[in-house]
Amino acid sequence: MTTAKPKLRTGTRMSLDEFLALGETDERLELFDGVLYVMSTPTKDHQFLMGRIHLHFELYLDGFEDSPAEVYQDITTILSVELQRAVDPDLVVILSGRDNIGGRIHVEGVPDIVVEILSTDRNHDLVFKRRIYAEAGVREYWVFDPRNDTVLPLELRDGQYVERPTLTADDTLTTPLLPGLEIPLGSIFNHRRRPPRDE
């Protein structure tokens, strides 16, 4: 007879080694300074938007014989062993020449671009993770807001994020880190198969 695993709770203290030893779980988990954070389950709208964003990256990268980047969806990313920080972003982008940080199971290092789609705990992404990603040195942080159909692109300068203009469904998302990448946001936010959006 097997015993059920104890339910993981936000606020539980554990080391990074203990966190990684959890392996695959039913929950999405992150670790900040040795403290566990249990994220809400992604909604259908969240998953749809994430898939569409990922598709744009893949179509862009397919145009190169030598890919300029690697893109990972929903993967544990160890930002700092020393600070015991591991996150689970919606998407991470690692530019070529740095692909050694993309391990078989998780990313071990700081990505160049992180994409997050806001969920019910909006403060977690807009304030807390904004600070965490800036401290880690993530060069660009893109915040997709499915409630308002906007994107806030943040660019790291002198250790702090500078906000580029907020984009809507009428705009195209680009980045100087990947010349030629163009993501028309209307093809994501206004897609005919998009599920009912989050309230």
C-alpha positions in Angstrom: 0.0 0.0 0.0 1.4 3.4 -1.0 1.1 6.5 1.0 0.0 9.7 -0.6 2.6 12.4 -0.9 2.0 15.3 1.5 0.4 18.3 -0.2 3.0 21.0 -1.0 2.2 24.4 0.4 3.4 27.9 -0.3 5.8 29.0 2.4 7.4 25.6 3.0 11.1 26.0 3.6 13.4 23.7 1.6 16.8 23.7 -0.1 17.3 23.8 -3.8 18.4 20.2 -3.8 15.2 19.2 -2.0 13.2 21.3 -4.5 14.8 19.6 -7.5 14.3 16.2 -5.9 10.6 16.6 -6.0 10.7 15.8 -9.7 7.5 16.0 -11.6 4.5 17.0 -9.5 0.8 17.9 -10.2 1.6 21.5 -9.2 3.8 24.2 -10.8 6.4 25.1 -8.2 9.0 27.8 -7.7 11.6 28.4 -5.0 12.6 31.9 -3.8 15.4 32.2 -1.2 14.7 28.7 0.0 10.9 29.2 0.3 8.4 27.3 -1.8 5.7 29.0 -3.9 2.9 26.9 -5.4 1.4 28.5 -8.5 -2.1 28.4 -9.7 -3.0 25.9 -12.4 -2.9 27.5 -15.8 -6.3 28.1 -17.4 -7.3 27.1 -20.9 -6.8 30.7 -22.1 -3.3 30.8 -20.4 -2.3 27.6 -22.1 -3.6 28.7 -25.5 -1.7 32.0 -25.4 1.4 30.3 -24.3 1.2 27.8 -27.2 0.6 30.6 -29.8 3.6 32.6 -28.5 5.8 29.5 -28.6 4.6 28.8 -32.2 5.8 32.3 -33.3 9.2 31.6 -31.9 9.4 28.2 -33.5 8.4 29.5 -37.0 11.0 32.2 -36.7 13.8 29.8 -35.6 12.9 27.3 -38.4 14.1 30.0 -40.9 17.7 29.5 -39.8 20.1 26.7 -40.5 22.0 27.6 -37.3 19.4 28.5 -34.8 20.1 31.9 -33.1 18.3 30.7 -29.9 16.7 27.9 -28.0 13.2 28.3 -26.6 11.7 26.2 -23.7 8.2 26.2 -22.5 7.2 25.7 -18.8 10.7 24.5 -17.7 12.3 24.8 -14.2 15.0 27.4 -14.5 17.6 27.7 -11.8 18.4 31.4 -11.6 20.8 31.1 -8.6 22.2 28.2 -6.7 23.6 30.5 -4.0 20.3 32.3 -3.4 18.3 29.1 -3.8 16.1 30.5 -6.6 14.4 28.3 -9.2 11.5 29.5 -11.3 9.0 28.0 -13.8 8.4 30.7 -16.4 5.9 30.2 -19.2 8.7 30.6 -21.8 12.5 31.1 -21.7 14.7 32.1 -24.5 18.5 31.3 -24.5 20.6 32.9 -27.3 23.0 30.8 -29.2 26.4 30.5 -27.6 24.8 30.1 -24.2 22.9 26.9 -24.9 25.1 25.1 -22.5 22.8 26.4 -19.7 19.9 24.4 -21.2 20.1 21.0 -19.4 18.2 17.9 -20.2 15.7 18.4 -17.3 16.0 22.1 -16.4 17.8 25.3 -17.3 20.8 26.0 -15.2 21.5 29.7 -15.6 20.0 33.0 -16.5 17.9 33.1 -19.8 18.1 36.1 -22.1 14.3 36.5 -22.4 11.6 35.4 -20.0 7.9 35.4 -21.0 5.2 35.3 -18.3 1.4 35.3 -18.8 -0.3 36.9 -15.9 -2.5 34.7 -13.8 -4.6 35.2 -10.7 -1.7 36.3 -8.6 -0.8 39.3 -10.8 1.4 40.9 -8.2 3.7 37.9 -8.2 4.6 38.5 -11.9 4.3 42.3 -12.0 6.3 43.1 -8.9 8.0 40.2 -7.2 9.3 38.3 -10.3 10.1 41.6 -12.0 12.6 42.2 -9.2 13.9 38.6 -9.1 14.5 38.6 -12.9 16.2 42.0 -12.8 18.5 40.8 -9.9 19.4 37.7 -11.9 20.2 39.6 -15.0 17.5 38.5 -17.4 17.9 40.9 -20.3 14.3 41.1 -21.4 11.1 40.3 -19.5 7.8 40.2 -21.4 4.6 40.3 -19.4 1.5 39.2 -21.3 -1.8 40.4 -19.7 -4.7 38.2 -21.0 -7.2 40.3 -19.0 -6.4 43.5 -21.0 -4.8 41.9 -24.1 -1.6 43.8 -23.7 2.1 43.1 -23.5 4.6 45.0 -21.3 8.2 44.5 -22.7 10.8 45.2 -20.1 14.5 45.8 -21.0 17.3 45.5 -18.4 19.5 48.6 -18.1 22.0 49.2 -15.3 20.4 46.4 -13.2 16.8 47.8 -13.5 14.0 47.2 -15.9 13.0 50.0 -18.3 9.5 49.8 -19.6 9.1 49.9 -23.4 5.7 51.1 -24.6 2.9 48.8 -23.7 1.6 46.9 -26.8 -1.9 45.9 -27.8 -3.4 43.6 -30.3 -2.8 46.2 -33.0 1.0 46.1 -32.4 3.8 43.8 -33.3 6.3 42.6 -30.7 10.0 42.7 -31.6 13.3 42.5 -29.8 16.8 43.7 -30.8 18.1 40.4 -29.3 16.5 38.4 -32.2 16.6 40.6 -35.4 13.7 39.7 -37.7 11.5 38.2 -35.1 8.0 39.8 -35.4 5.1 38.6 -33.4 1.8 40.3 -34.5 -0.2 40.3 -31.3 -3.5 40.3 -33.0 -2.7 36.8 -34.2 -2.5 35.8 -30.5 -5.1 37.9 -28.7 -7.7 37.9 -31.5 -7.2 34.3 -32.7 -10.6 32.7 -33.7 -9.9 29.6 -31.6 -9.0 31.4 -28.4 -10.9 30.1 -25.4 -12.9 32.4 -23.1 -10.5 34.8 -21.6 -9.6 34.9 -17.9 -11.5 37.4 -15.7 
